Amino acid sequence: MTVQTSSRRSGGGYLERPAPSGLADVVETILDKGIVIDAYVRVSLVGIELLTVDARIVIASVDTYLRFAEASSRLDLYDKGGKDLTEAIGDLQETGASKKVGGAVSGVKKAITGSSRDEEDDDEDRPRRRPSSRRREAARG
Amino acid sequence: MLRDVGFYFYGVVRAGTDVAGLRGLDDVEVEAVEHGGLGAVISSLALDRPRGRAAELVAHARVVDALAAVTEIVPAQFGSALEHDLTEVAAFLEDQADQFRILLDRLCGKVQLTLRATYNEEQVLTELVQQDPVVAELRARTRHLPAGDPHPELVRLGEAVSRALGRKRVEDADVLLDVVLPHVIHHVVRPGGEYDVVDAALLVDRTAVGALEEQLEGLAESVHERMHLRLVGPVAPYDFVGTSTWA
């Protein structure tokens, strides 16, 4: 039996399609997920502390802010124009480059023109809940 | 001797599911212990073996995902070892039979894929500087400061970037999910990394996987200057069986 049943896409190639069996993806996909039947089962085989250290902790610390600041400061602004996401998808629709995405574009427009103000209050806390990039790099390596 | 042998528990399937040829932890043959129309997928395990590490995690995923590729399975949490004999395996299947059947019915014909969209760091920071006056002003004001200097203004700049990034992430995640969700039955947004736009587990009908891939390929191309899209799976529905203790 093989896990890899999905068809690999040969064309395009912008969408990354890794095999799901890589360790980093396995860790991210299955750790702490699934049923536990407490009365009969002991969960004692887990000895992969190295991989779970810092897994879901993020601290919006001064260090984080300094990293953001440093990254922003060293930008070379002359190189980057950059369309926003709605424009990019809008262009796609107009040129008919991909009809597949077209159907979703009305929804996209609605999402962007809709009130995003409402969400701002929540945003302040958001980065604190995110895992550190350090963990990600470790897990991917 | 016999007392040191238990069973590693991978998950629950319907009775009659073919597990022949599958090998699990320690390269031991996988079996299904059936009771009341259900099957517990197990392999025998020396209970005094060393604790599991990466190889065990991968072996667990290999068994569960191989079954998920052809049928429905309720995955057990990694590291579940049964210390008791096989009559107790039957007992827990019986105790939870209704819940297992409901879950298996709900998962019938469905697989999980995981989508992660990650910003191109330079691109998104450039956008923030260009679009957010606070970020732009603080950046201009702190440019003369030497790198590594924890100047209060630099902390404020980083804070402003972090806030603006959070706002942008919410908007962009909505846009991406609007494109993706029509192909999806359920989804769970998971905590992502610093520059992740969205990290979501998607429960998808098996027959819709191809269409979703095509949609995402088109989407990935149209947004590739700003972000990178990565799709993992199909795998077993790990994010859609709950994690509560069933006892």
Boltz contact constraints between the chains, C-beta under 6 A:
constraints:
  - contact:
      token1: [A, 1]
      token2: [B, 66]
      max_distance: 6.0
  - contact:
      token1: [A, 3]
      token2: [B, 65]
      max_distance: 6.0
  - contact:
      token1: [A, 3]
      token2: [B, 66]
      max_distance: 6.0
  - contact:
      token1: [A, 3]
      token2: [B, 69]
      max_distance: 6.0
  - contact:
      token1: [A, 5]
      token2: [B, 69]
      max_distance: 6.0
  - contact:
      token1: [A, 6]
      token2: [B, 234]
      max_distance: 6.0
  - contact:
      token1: [A, 9]
      token2: [B, 217]
      max_distance: 6.0
  - contact:
      token1: [A, 12]
      token2: [B, 217]
      max_distance: 6.0
  - contact:
      token1: [A, 12]
      token2: [B, 221]
      max_distance: 6.0
  - contact:
      token1: [A, 14]
      token2: [B, 220]
      max_distance: 6.0
  - contact:
      token1: [A, 14]
      token2: [B, 221]
      max_distance: 6.0
  - contact:
      token1: [A, 14]
      token2: [B, 224]
      max_distance: 6.0
  - contact:
      token1: [A, 15]
      token2: [B, 216]
      max_distance: 6.0
  - contact:
      token1: [A, 15]
      token2: [B, 217]
      max_distance: 6.0
  - contact:
      token1: [A, 15]
      token2: [B, 220]
      max_distance: 6.0
  - contact:
      token1: [A, 15]
      token2: [B, 229]
      max_distance: 6.0
  - contact:
      token1: [A, 15]
      token2: [B, 231]
      max_distance: 6.0
  - contact:
      token1: [A, 16]
      token2: [B, 230]
      max_distance: 6.0
  - contact:
      token1: [A, 17]
      token2: [B, 231]
      max_distance: 6.0
  - contact:
      token1: [A, 20]
      token2: [B, 232]
      max_distance: 6.0
  - contact:
      token1: [A, 20]
      token2: [B, 233]
      max_distance: 6.0
  - contact:
      token1: [A, 20]
      token2: [B, 235]
      max_distance: 6.0
  - contact:
      token1: [A, 23]
      token2: [B, 54]
      max_distance: 6.0
  - contact:
      token1: [A, 25]
      token2: [B, 232]
      max_distance: 6.0
  - contact:
      token1: [A, 26]
      token2: [B, 57]
      max_distance: 6.0
  - contact:
      token1: [A, 26]
      token2: [B, 58]
      max_distance: 6.0
  - contact:
      token1: [A, 26]
      token2: [B, 61]
      max_distance: 6.0
  - contact:
      token1: [A, 29]
      token2: [B, 235]
      max_distance: 6.0
  - contact:
      token1: [A, 29]
      token2: [B, 238]
      max_distance: 6.0
  - contact:
      token1: [A, 30]
      token2: [B, 61]
      max_distance: 6.0
  - contact:
      token1: [A, 30]
      token2: [B, 78]
      max_distance: 6.0
  - contact:
      token1: [A, 30]
      token2: [B, 238]
      max_distance: 6.0
  - contact:
      token1: [A, 33]
      token2: [B, 238]
      max_distance: 6.0
  - contact:
      token1: [A, 34]
      token2: [B, 75]
      max_distance: 6.0
  - contact:
      token1: [A, 34]
      token2: [B, 76]
      max_distance: 6.0
  - contact:
      token1: [A, 34]
      token2: [B, 77]
      max_distance: 6.0
  - contact:
      token1: [A, 34]
      token2: [B, 238]
      max_distance: 6.0
  - contact:
      token1: [A, 35]
      token2: [B, 74]
      max_distance: 6.0
  - contact:
      token1: [A, 35]
      token2: [B, 76]
      max_distance: 6.0
  - contact:
      token1: [A, 35]
      token2: [B, 241]
      max_distance: 6.0
  - contact:
      token1: [A, 35]
      token2: [B, 246]
      max_distance: 6.0
  - contact:
      token1: [A, 36]
      token2: [B, 77]
      max_distance: 6.0
  - contact:
      token1: [A, 36]
      token2: [B, 245]
      max_distance: 6.0
  - contact:
      token1: [A, 37]
      token2: [B, 92]
      max_distance: 6.0
  - contact:
      token1: [A, 37]
      token2: [B, 246]
      max_distance: 6.0
  - contact:
      token1: [A, 37]
      token2: [B, 247]
      max_distance: 6.0
  - contact:
      token1: [A, 38]
      token2: [B, 245]
      max_distance: 6.0
  - contact:
      token1: [A, 38]
      token2: [B, 247]
      max_distance: 6.0
  - contact:
      token1: [A, 39]
      token2: [B, 247]
      max_distance: 6.0
  - contact:
      token1: [A, 40]
      token2: [B, 82]
      max_distance: 6.0
  - contact:
      token1: [A, 40]
      token2: [B, 88]
      max_distance: 6.0
  - contact:
      token1: [A, 40]
      token2: [B, 92]
      max_distance: 6.0
  - contact:
      token1: [A, 41]
      token2: [B, 80]
      max_distance: 6.0
  - contact:
      token1: [A, 41]
      token2: [B, 82]
      max_distance: 6.0
  - contact:
      token1: [A, 42]
      token2: [B, 81]
      max_distance: 6.0
  - contact:
      token1: [A, 43]
      token2: [B, 79]
      max_distance: 6.0
  - contact:
      token1: [A, 43]
      token2: [B, 80]
      max_distance: 6.0
  - contact:
      token1: [A, 45]
      token2: [B, 51]
      max_distance: 6.0
  - contact:
      token1: [A, 45]
      token2: [B, 52]
      max_distance: 6.0
  - contact:
      token1: [A, 45]
      token2: [B, 79]
      max_distance: 6.0
  - contact:
      token1: [A, 45]
      token2: [B, 81]
      max_distance: 6.0
  - contact:
      token1: [A, 46]
      token2: [B, 79]
      max_distance: 6.0
  - contact:
      token1: [A, 47]
      token2: [B, 51]
      max_distance: 6.0
  - contact:
      token1: [A, 47]
      token2: [B, 52]
      max_distance: 6.0
  - contact:
      token1: [A, 47]
      token2: [B, 53]
      max_distance: 6.0
  - contact:
      token1: [A, 48]
      token2: [B, 53]
      max_distance: 6.0
  - contact:
      token1: [A, 62]
      token2: [B, 155]
      max_distance: 6.0
  - contact:
      token1: [A, 65]
      token2: [B, 155]
      max_distance: 6.0
  - contact:
      token1: [A, 65]
      token2: [B, 158]
      max_distance: 6.0
  - contact:
      token1: [A, 65]
      token2: [B, 159]
      max_distance: 6.0
  - contact:
      token1: [A, 66]
      token2: [B, 158]
      max_distance: 6.0
  - contact:
      token1: [A, 68]
      token2: [B, 158]
      max_distance: 6.0
  - contact:
      token1: [A, 68]
      token2: [B, 161]
      max_distance: 6.0
  - contact:
      token1: [A, 68]
      token2: [B, 162]
      max_distance: 6.0
  - contact:
      token1: [A, 69]
      token2: [B, 154]
      max_distance: 6.0
  - contact:
      token1: [A, 69]
      token2: [B, 157]
      max_distance: 6.0
  - contact:
      token1: [A, 69]
      token2: [B, 158]
      max_distance: 6.0
  - contact:
      token1: [A, 71]
      token2: [B, 125]
      max_distance: 6.0
  - contact:
      token1: [A, 72]
      token2: [B, 125]
      max_distance: 6.0
  - contact:
      token1: [A, 72]
      token2: [B, 139]
      max_distance: 6.0
  - contact:
      token1: [A, 72]
      token2: [B, 161]
      max_distance: 6.0
  - contact:
      token1: [A, 75]
      token2: [B, 125]
      max_distance: 6.0
  - contact:
      token1: [A, 75]
      token2: [B, 126]
      max_distance: 6.0
  - contact:
      token1: [A, 80]
      token2: [B, 126]
      max_distance: 6.0
  - contact:
      token1: [A, 82]
      token2: [B, 123]
      max_distance: 6.0
  - contact:
      token1: [A, 82]
      token2: [B, 127]
      max_distance: 6.0
  - contact:
      token1: [A, 85]
      token2: [B, 172]
      max_distance: 6.0
  - contact:
      token1: [A, 85]
      token2: [B, 175]
      max_distance: 6.0
  - contact:
      token1: [A, 85]
      token2: [B, 223]
      max_distance: 6.0
  - contact:
      token1: [A, 88]
      token2: [B, 222]
      max_distance: 6.0
  - contact:
      token1: [A, 88]
      token2: [B, 223]
      max_distance: 6.0
  - contact:
      token1: [A, 89]
      token2: [B, 222]
      max_distance: 6.0
  - contact:
      token1: [A, 92]
      token2: [B, 222]
      max_distance: 6.0
  - contact:
      token1: [A, 98]
      token2: [B, 218]
      max_distance: 6.0
  - contact:
      token1: [A, 100]
      token2: [B, 214]
      max_distance: 6.0
  - contact:
      token1: [A, 100]
      token2: [B, 215]
      max_distance: 6.0
  - contact:
      token1: [A, 100]
      token2: [B, 218]
      max_distance: 6.0
  - contact:
      token1: [A, 101]
      token2: [B, 218]
      max_distance: 6.0
  - contact:
      token1: [A, 101]
      token2: [B, 219]
      max_distance: 6.0
  - contact:
      token1: [A, 104]
      token2: [B, 179]
      max_distance: 6.0
  - contact:
      token1: [A, 107]
      token2: [B, 178]
      max_distance: 6.0
  - contact:
      token1: [A, 108]
      token2: [B, 175]
      max_distance: 6.0
  - contact:
      token1: [A, 108]
      token2: [B, 178]
      max_distance: 6.0
  - contact:
      token1: [A, 111]
      token2: [B, 174]
      max_distance: 6.0
  - contact:
      token1: [A, 111]
      token2: [B, 175]
      max_distance: 6.0
  - contact:
      token1: [A, 111]
      token2: [B, 178]
      max_distance: 6.0
  - contact:
      token1: [A, 116]
      token2: [B, 171]
      max_distance: 6.0
  - contact:
      token1: [A, 119]
      token2: [B, 170]
      max_distance: 6.0
  - contact:
      token1: [A, 120]
      token2: [B, 167]
      max_distance: 6.0
  - contact:
      token1: [A, 123]
      token2: [B, 166]
      max_distance: 6.0
  - contact:
      token1: [A, 123]
      token2: [B, 167]
      max_distance: 6.0
  - contact:
      token1: [A, 126]
      token2: [B, 166]
      max_distance: 6.0
  - contact:
      token1: [A, 127]
      token2: [B, 162]
      max_distance: 6.0
  - contact:
      token1: [A, 127]
      token2: [B, 166]
      max_distance: 6.0
  - contact:
      token1: [A, 129]
      token2: [B, 191]
      max_distance: 6.0
  - contact:
      token1: [A, 130]
      token2: [B, 191]
      max_distance: 6.0
  - contact:
      token1: [A, 130]
      token2: [B, 194]
      max_distance: 6.0
  - contact:
      token1: [A, 131]
      token2: [B, 191]
      max_distance: 6.0
  - contact:
      token1: [A, 131]
      token2: [B, 193]
      max_distance: 6.0
  - contact:
      token1: [A, 133]
      token2: [B, 193]
      max_distance: 6.0
  - contact:
      token1: [A, 133]
      token2: [B, 194]
      max_distance: 6.0
  - contact:
      token1: [A, 136]
      token2: [B, 193]
      max_distance: 6.0
